[in-house]
Amino acid sequence: MGKILIFCAMFLLASAVKADSVKEMAEHGNAQAQAKLASLYLLGREGFEKDEHKAAEWMEKAANQGLLDAQVVMGAMYDRGMGVSSDRDKATDWYEKAAKQGHATSLAILGRNDAAKGSVQFNYQAMRLNASRSIPGEYAKKFLTTK
């Protein structure tokens, strides 16, 4: 039992040090660290209280530096009004930036994938709504597992 408690304490200490390191790197302009910090706020992990406004602030900093997945997350956050005021035009702008880099989901959200060119009927508004619901959380998890 004592060994388990020691292991848990060491794990928590290591997580706190890692989170502090991420925050410091984010504050120094590292885009990947900014996205990770945003993810910590978005998911309420590693001692960070869930805060969608701080998540959006840090994610936008990463997106403004051209981090592709951060741009997609910002599109979804503006679509949903998650941590920012809902703004479909700003959401579209972020999806456009990601689409210019070949991001498949962004291309689909904008109706610019192969299904849009063919005869397949597809409801892009429903797809965009569903994507905006799932993208922030799923991409945040992805950022936290990326080195």
N, C-alpha and C positions, 0 to 999 in steps of 0.2 A: 504494500500500500504506500509506503514511504517513497519508493522509487517512482511510482506513478505520479505522486504529488510533485516530486522534484522535476520529472520530465515535463509535466504540465506547466510548472513555473518557468522552466527554461524556454519552452515553446512560446509562452506569452511574452516573455522578455525579448526573445528573438523577433517576434511579430512587431512589438513596439519599436524596436530599433529599426527594423525594415521600414515601417510606416514613417518614422521620423526621417529616414534617409530619402524616401520617396518625396516627402514634403519639401525637404531641402533642395533636392534636385529640381522639383517643379518650380520652386521659387526662383531658381537660377535659370529658368527658361527651357528646361528639357521637355520637349513635347510629349514623349512617351510617359515620363513621370507625371506630367500635368494630367494626362488621360487616366493614369492609374490613380492619382489623387482624386480626380473627379469620380472615378468608379468607387473609391472607398466612401466618399460622401453619398453617392447615389445608392449604394447598397447598405450603408451603415456597418462597415466592417473594420476590423482591427483597431477598435477604440474610437473610430470616427462616428459621430452621431449622424444619422441620416439627414441630409440637407440638400434638397434638389436645387436650391439657388446656388449654393457653393459648387455643387456638381456641375451645373451649367456654366458657371463662371470659369472653372478650370478646364472643362471640356472645350469651351470656345477658344481658350488660349491655345490649346493643342491643335484645334481645327484651323485656326488662323495661321498656324505654322505649316499647314499642308498635310497634317496627319490624316490619312484617308479615312480610317474607321471613325475618328473623332468627327470628321465632317458629316458622316452618315448619322452618327448619334445626334449631332446638333440638328440635322434635318428632322429627325424623329422628335427631338425635344421641342422644337418649334411647332411641329405638327400637333403635338399633344398639349402644349402649354406647360411643359414639365420644367419647372425652375426658371422659366422665361414666359413672357406673354405669348399666347398663341398667335402665330403669324405664318400663314400659309405661304406667303411670298418669300419670307426668309427661309422657311423650310425648303422650298423649291430651290432657292439659291444654293443652299448647302448640298442638296441632292445633285444639283447640276455640277458643282465642283467635284463631287465624288464620281459622277458619271463620266466626266472628262478624263478621269484616270482609269476608266474601264470598270468601275464597280458594278457588278451585275445586278445586285438588288436595287441600287439607285437607278440604273437604266430601266429596270422593270417598273419601279415606282413612277418614273416619268413616262412610261409607255413607249420606251425605245428599245425594247428587246425583240427577239424574233417573233414572239407571239403577236406583237403589235403590227408586224408587217404581213403576217399571214391571215388566214381566214378564221383563226381560232378566236372565239368570243371570250373576252376576259374583262372582269370588272376591276379596273385599275384603282378606283376610289376605295373599294373594299380592301384591295391588296395594300394600298398605302396606309389605310387605317390600321389594319392588322400589323403591318410592319412597324408602324410608329408605336404600337403597344409593346412589341417584343424586342425591338432593336436596343433600346437603352439598357435593359437588364442583361440581355445576352451578350452584348458587346462589352459591357462593364466586366462581366465575368471573364471574358476573353482577355481584356486588358490586364486583369489581375493575375492571369496565369502566364502572361508573356513576360519574358525577361528583358 
